[in-house]
Amino acid sequence: MNYLVDVNLPKYFSFFNADNFIHVVDINPSMTDAEIWNYAITNNFVILTKDTDFFSRAILAKQCPKIIYFQVGNQTLKELHSYFQQYWDEITKHLNDSSLIIAKPSSFTVIL
């Protein structure tokens, strides 16, 4: 899977420092949500975001990229790293069977 990391997630974060992670700020820091959405669909990227707008749009859209919506609040990089260590593999194994995953501090929800 290839991931498009929204601007509201840290760029310098160890989980996002691999070739299959592209940061919106590296493409165009002023991309609108619609442009990010379309870029993800066109290029087959999973959007990683903390932005509620993507969640709302996913619920209503007819065509939707895969989205992991993080509802984890403001966390330090250490806390976020711990969260990813604990949940990332479990979350991503559901990507083939879902269009939206809501990731919370101690759980996640898969929406088909």
N, CA and C atoms as a LAMMPS dump frame, in Angstrom:
ITEM: TIMESTEP
0
ITEM: NUMBER OF ATOMS
336
ITEM: BOX BOUNDS ff ff ff
-5.0000000000000000e+02 5.0000000000000000e+02
-5.0000000000000000e+02 5.0000000000000000e+02
-5.0000000000000000e+02 5.0000000000000000e+02
ITEM: ATOMS id mol type element x y z
1 1 1 N 0.847 -1.194 0
2 1 2 C 0 0 0
3 1 3 C 0.883 1.245 0
4 2 1 N 0.358 2.262 -0.656
5 2 2 C 1.007 3.568 -0.642
6 2 3 C 0.126 4.524 0.147
7 3 1 N 0.774 5.394 0.91
8 3 2 C 0.06 6.264 1.835
9 3 3 C 0.341 7.727 1.521
10 4 1 N -0.712 8.54 1.588
11 4 2 C -0.621 9.976 1.425
12 4 3 C -0.866 10.595 2.794
13 5 1 N 0.169 11.182 3.363
14 5 2 C 0.109 11.703 4.729
15 5 3 C -0.326 13.163 4.687
16 6 1 N -1.464 13.442 5.296
17 6 2 C -2.029 14.787 5.332
18 6 3 C -1.142 15.7 6.183
19 7 1 N -1.322 17.006 5.994
20 7 2 C -0.481 17.991 6.679
21 7 3 C -0.674 18.022 8.194
22 8 1 N -1.747 17.442 8.692
23 8 2 C -2 17.479 10.131
24 8 3 C -1.32 16.333 10.887
25 9 1 N -0.533 15.537 10.189
26 9 2 C 0.261 14.486 10.826
27 9 3 C 1.739 14.843 10.655
28 10 1 N 2.573 14.432 11.607
29 10 2 C 3.978 14.872 11.585
30 10 3 C 4.771 14.298 10.404
31 11 1 N 5.496 15.174 9.744
32 11 2 C 6.325 14.757 8.61
33 11 3 C 7.531 13.945 9.088
34 12 1 N 8.144 14.38 10.138
35 12 2 C 9.351 13.707 10.64
36 12 3 C 8.96 12.717 11.73
37 13 1 N 8.385 11.622 11.277
38 13 2 C 7.882 10.585 12.167
39 13 3 C 8.342 9.261 11.595
40 14 1 N 8.964 8.442 12.391
41 14 2 C 9.632 7.236 11.88
42 14 3 C 8.721 6.32 11.065
43 15 1 N 7.464 6.208 11.42
44 15 2 C 6.559 5.329 10.667
45 15 3 C 6.307 5.845 9.254
46 16 1 N 6.475 7.133 9.034
47 16 2 C 6.19 7.728 7.738
48 16 3 C 7.433 7.918 6.876
49 17 1 N 8.568 7.424 7.317
50 17 2 C 9.822 7.616 6.585
51 17 3 C 10.185 6.381 5.785
52 18 1 N 9.346 6.06 4.83
53 18 2 C 9.583 4.944 3.917
54 18 3 C 9.106 5.377 2.536
55 19 1 N 9.531 4.658 1.528
56 19 2 C 9.202 5.036 0.15
57 19 3 C 7.715 5 -0.162
58 20 1 N 6.933 4.237 0.602
59 20 2 C 5.505 4.148 0.308
60 20 3 C 4.67 5.204 1.052
61 21 1 N 5.34 6.167 1.695
62 21 2 C 4.666 7.286 2.343
63 21 3 C 5.045 8.566 1.62
64 22 1 N 4.034 9.268 1.103
65 22 2 C 4.233 10.556 0.457
66 22 3 C 3.502 11.596 1.304
67 23 1 N 4.156 12.71 1.543
68 23 2 C 3.56 13.768 2.354
69 23 3 C 2.959 14.838 1.453
70 24 1 N 1.78 15.269 1.79
71 24 2 C 1.097 16.306 1.018
72 24 3 C 1.998 17.527 0.869
73 25 1 N 2.72 17.896 1.912
74 25 2 C 3.568 19.093 1.84
75 25 3 C 4.672 18.941 0.8
76 26 1 N 5.052 17.717 0.482
77 26 2 C 6.076 17.497 -0.54
78 26 3 C 5.505 17.571 -1.953
79 27 1 N 4.216 17.41 -2.089
80 27 2 C 3.556 17.523 -3.395
81 27 3 C 3.187 18.981 -3.634
82 28 1 N 2.388 19.509 -2.7
83 28 2 C 1.941 20.893 -2.779
84 28 3 C 1.32 21.247 -1.434
85 29 1 N 2.016 22.024 -0.606
86 29 2 C 1.512 22.323 0.748
87 29 3 C 0.175 23.048 0.784
88 30 1 N -0.246 23.618 -0.355
89 30 2 C -1.52 24.334 -0.362
90 30 3 C -2.642 23.536 -1.037
91 31 1 N -2.456 22.227 -1.174
92 31 2 C -3.514 21.394 -1.755
93 31 3 C -4.774 21.487 -0.912
94 32 1 N -5.896 21.582 -1.579
95 32 2 C -7.172 21.563 -0.872
96 32 3 C -7.532 20.114 -0.538
97 33 1 N -8.51 19.95 0.314
98 33 2 C -8.978 18.593 0.639
99 33 3 C -9.459 17.869 -0.619
100 34 1 N -10.139 18.584 -1.493
101 34 2 C -10.631 17.976 -2.739
102 34 3 C -9.473 17.522 -3.611
103 35 1 N -8.419 18.312 -3.669
104 35 2 C -7.246 17.934 -4.465
105 35 3 C -6.536 16.724 -3.864
106 36 1 N -6.442 16.688 -2.551
107 36 2 C -5.845 15.531 -1.869
108 36 3 C -6.675 14.284 -2.159
109 37 1 N -7.974 14.416 -2.039
110 37 2 C -8.923 13.327 -2.297
111 37 3 C -8.732 12.767 -3.708
112 38 1 N -8.739 13.657 -4.69
113 38 2 C -8.599 13.248 -6.086
114 38 3 C -7.22 12.664 -6.377
115 39 1 N -6.195 13.223 -5.78
116 39 2 C -4.838 12.696 -5.947
117 39 3 C -4.771 11.261 -5.422
118 40 1 N -5.372 11.032 -4.257
119 40 2 C -5.372 9.686 -3.668
120 40 3 C -6.116 8.697 -4.558
121 41 1 N -7.246 9.088 -5.088
122 41 2 C -8.009 8.202 -5.977
123 41 3 C -7.205 7.913 -7.245
124 42 1 N -6.709 8.942 -7.875
125 42 2 C -5.982 8.806 -9.142
126 42 3 C -4.727 7.942 -8.997
127 43 1 N -4.032 8.099 -7.872
128 43 2 C -2.744 7.432 -7.691
129 43 3 C -2.802 6.224 -6.753
130 44 1 N -4.017 5.844 -6.359
131 44 2 C -4.227 4.679 -5.499
132 44 3 C -3.467 4.775 -4.176
133 45 1 N -3.654 5.912 -3.486
134 45 2 C -3.054 6.132 -2.177
135 45 3 C -4.113 6.005 -1.09
136 46 1 N -3.688 5.584 0.072
137 46 2 C -4.512 5.604 1.282
138 46 3 C -4.222 6.932 1.968
139 47 1 N -5.259 7.692 2.262
140 47 2 C -5.073 8.966 2.96
141 47 3 C -4.953 8.694 4.456
142 48 1 N -3.91 9.241 5.06
143 48 2 C -3.733 9.213 6.512
144 48 3 C -4.002 10.625 6.998
145 49 1 N -4.973 10.794 7.889
146 49 2 C -5.378 12.133 8.281
147 49 3 C -5.955 12.193 9.689
148 50 1 N -5.945 13.389 10.251
149 50 2 C -6.662 13.687 11.487
150 50 3 C -7.801 14.668 11.196
151 51 1 N -8.024 14.964 9.924
152 51 2 C -8.992 15.953 9.481
153 51 3 C -10.397 15.352 9.384
154 52 1 N -11.315 15.889 10.145
155 52 2 C -12.705 15.43 10.168
156 52 3 C -13.367 15.536 8.797
157 53 1 N -12.94 16.491 7.994
158 53 2 C -13.557 16.685 6.68
159 53 3 C -13.456 15.437 5.809
160 54 1 N -12.346 14.712 5.898
161 54 2 C -12.19 13.503 5.093
162 54 3 C -13.151 12.415 5.559
163 55 1 N -13.353 12.314 6.865
164 55 2 C -14.308 11.351 7.416
165 55 3 C -15.705 11.67 6.888
166 56 1 N -16.115 12.922 7.006
167 56 2 C -17.452 13.329 6.557
168 56 3 C -17.634 13.088 5.069
169 57 1 N -16.637 13.424 4.304
170 57 2 C -16.718 13.242 2.858
171 57 3 C -16.799 11.761 2.489
172 58 1 N -16.056 10.922 3.201
173 58 2 C -16.057 9.474 2.927
174 58 3 C -17.442 8.873 3.148
175 59 1 N -18.135 9.363 4.14
176 59 2 C -19.469 8.852 4.451
177 59 3 C -20.449 9.159 3.315
178 60 1 N -20.279 10.293 2.655
179 60 2 C -21.234 10.752 1.645
180 60 3 C -20.831 10.454 0.193
181 61 1 N -19.561 10.185 -0.035
182 61 2 C -19.051 10.077 -1.407
183 61 3 C -19.427 8.77 -2.085
184 62 1 N -19.591 8.855 -3.401
185 62 2 C -19.825 7.652 -4.197
186 62 3 C -18.511 6.971 -4.532
187 63 1 N -17.467 7.759 -4.788
188 63 2 C -16.141 7.215 -5.04
189 63 3 C -15.223 7.739 -3.948
190 64 1 N -14.512 6.814 -3.327
191 64 2 C -13.759 7.166 -2.136
192 64 3 C -12.4 6.48 -2.134
193 65 1 N -11.339 7.243 -1.839
194 65 2 C -10.068 6.564 -1.616
195 65 3 C -10.123 5.876 -0.256
196 66 1 N -9.215 4.998 -0.003
197 66 2 C -9.135 4.412 1.33
198 66 3 C -8.59 5.481 2.274
199 67 1 N -9.145 5.514 3.476
200 67 2 C -8.774 6.549 4.443
201 67 3 C -8.56 5.902 5.805
202 68 1 N -7.491 6.301 6.462
203 68 2 C -7.327 6.004 7.882
204 68 3 C -7.439 7.349 8.588
205 69 1 N -8.508 7.481 9.353
206 69 2 C -8.83 8.724 10.051
207 69 3 C -8.436 8.55 11.511
208 70 1 N -7.446 9.303 11.929
209 70 2 C -6.925 9.186 13.291
210 70 3 C -7.648 10.153 14.215
211 71 1 N -8.374 9.598 15.171
212 71 2 C -9.032 10.383 16.22
213 71 3 C -8.254 10.148 17.505
214 72 1 N -7.026 10.583 17.512
215 72 2 C -6.155 10.297 18.652
216 72 3 C -5.808 11.547 19.454
217 73 1 N -6.4 12.681 19.088
218 73 2 C -6.136 13.914 19.821
219 73 3 C -4.707 14.393 19.614
220 74 1 N -4.331 15.353 20.415
221 74 2 C -2.968 15.873 20.344
222 74 3 C -2.072 14.991 21.206
223 75 1 N -1.123 14.366 20.574
224 75 2 C -0.204 13.483 21.27
225 75 3 C 1.219 13.922 20.988
226 76 1 N 2.1 13.631 21.926
227 76 2 C 3.513 13.863 21.671
228 76 3 C 3.979 12.846 20.638
229 77 1 N 5.122 13.083 20.024
230 77 2 C 5.653 12.118 19.064
231 77 3 C 5.898 10.772 19.737
232 78 1 N 6.307 10.793 20.985
233 78 2 C 6.532 9.543 21.723
234 78 3 C 5.224 8.78 21.898
235 79 1 N 4.155 9.474 22.266
236 79 2 C 2.848 8.827 22.423
237 79 3 C 2.33 8.305 21.087
238 80 1 N 2.501 9.099 20.04
239 80 2 C 2.059 8.688 18.714
240 80 3 C 2.858 7.471 18.241
241 81 1 N 4.139 7.467 18.5
242 81 2 C 4.975 6.333 18.132
243 81 3 C 4.513 5.073 18.855
244 82 1 N 4.219 5.192 20.127
245 82 2 C 3.722 4.063 20.906
246 82 3 C 2.399 3.551 20.335
247 83 1 N 1.511 4.475 19.964
248 83 2 C 0.23 4.108 19.37
249 83 3 C 0.459 3.32 18.081
250 84 1 N 1.314 3.835 17.221
251 84 2 C 1.584 3.162 15.951
252 84 3 C 2.232 1.794 16.16
253 85 1 N 3.131 1.705 17.105
254 85 2 C 3.74 0.399 17.397
255 85 3 C 2.676 -0.611 17.813
256 86 1 N 1.727 -0.161 18.581
257 86 2 C 0.7 -1.06 19.092
258 86 3 C -0.36 -1.41 18.042
259 87 1 N -0.769 -0.463 17.2
260 87 2 C -1.941 -0.671 16.352
261 87 3 C -1.693 -0.703 14.842
262 88 1 N -0.584 -0.183 14.343
263 88 2 C -0.401 -0.014 12.905
264 88 3 C -0.609 -1.306 12.117
265 89 1 N 0.029 -2.382 12.493
266 89 2 C -0.107 -3.638 11.747
267 89 3 C -1.549 -4.141 11.745
268 90 1 N -2.202 -4.025 12.873
269 90 2 C -3.596 -4.47 12.979
270 90 3 C -4.514 -3.595 12.124
271 91 1 N -4.287 -2.298 12.147
272 91 2 C -5.102 -1.377 11.345
273 91 3 C -4.903 -1.655 9.86
274 92 1 N -3.671 -1.722 9.421
275 92 2 C -3.403 -1.836 7.99
276 92 3 C -3.79 -3.19 7.407
277 93 1 N -3.887 -4.207 8.23
278 93 2 C -4.298 -5.502 7.678
279 93 3 C -5.76 -5.488 7.229
280 94 1 N -6.526 -4.487 7.649
281 94 2 C -7.936 -4.363 7.255
282 94 3 C -8.14 -3.483 6.03
283 95 1 N -7.087 -2.926 5.479
284 95 2 C -7.239 -1.997 4.355
285 95 3 C -7.804 -2.641 3.095
286 96 1 N -7.479 -3.877 2.843
287 96 2 C -7.997 -4.529 1.637
288 96 3 C -9.502 -4.722 1.682
289 97 1 N -10.067 -4.801 2.871
290 97 2 C -11.486 -5.094 3.033
291 97 3 C -12.309 -3.887 3.49
292 98 1 N -11.721 -2.697 3.45
293 98 2 C -12.454 -1.542 3.967
294 98 3 C -12.153 -0.306 3.136
295 99 1 N -12.965 0.714 3.329
296 99 2 C -12.699 1.992 2.69
297 99 3 C -12.332 3.057 3.721
298 100 1 N -12.735 2.84 4.964
299 100 2 C -12.481 3.824 6.01
300 100 3 C -12.17 3.099 7.312
301 101 1 N -11.092 3.514 7.937
302 101 2 C -10.741 2.995 9.253
303 101 3 C -10.629 4.191 10.184
304 102 1 N -11.348 4.126 11.289
305 102 2 C -11.309 5.182 12.295
306 102 3 C -10.42 4.67 13.428
307 103 1 N -9.29 5.323 13.604
308 103 2 C -8.32 4.909 14.617
309 103 3 C -8.445 5.818 15.835
310 104 1 N -8.736 5.207 16.977
311 104 2 C -8.905 5.937 18.237
312 104 3 C -7.77 5.579 19.189
313 105 1 N -7.66 6.26 20.33
314 105 2 C -6.52 6.014 21.225
315 105 3 C -6.322 4.575 21.673
316 106 1 N -7.382 3.835 21.862
317 106 2 C -7.187 2.465 22.341
318 106 3 C -7.926 1.427 21.491
319 107 1 N -8.395 1.846 20.32
320 107 2 C -9.129 0.913 19.463
321 107 3 C -9.219 1.492 18.051
322 108 1 N -9.849 0.737 17.165
323 108 2 C -10.127 1.257 15.838
324 108 3 C -11.394 0.595 15.324
325 109 1 N -12.041 1.276 14.378
326 109 2 C -13.276 0.788 13.773
327 109 3 C -13.075 0.692 12.266
328 110 1 N -13.474 -0.423 11.695
329 110 2 C -13.353 -0.649 10.258
330 110 3 C -14.728 -0.462 9.624
331 111 1 N -14.797 0.39 8.608
332 111 2 C -16.048 0.624 7.89
333 111 3 C -15.835 0.161 6.456
334 112 1 N -16.737 -0.712 5.993
335 112 2 C -16.59 -1.264 4.656
336 112 3 C -17.021 -0.3 3.585
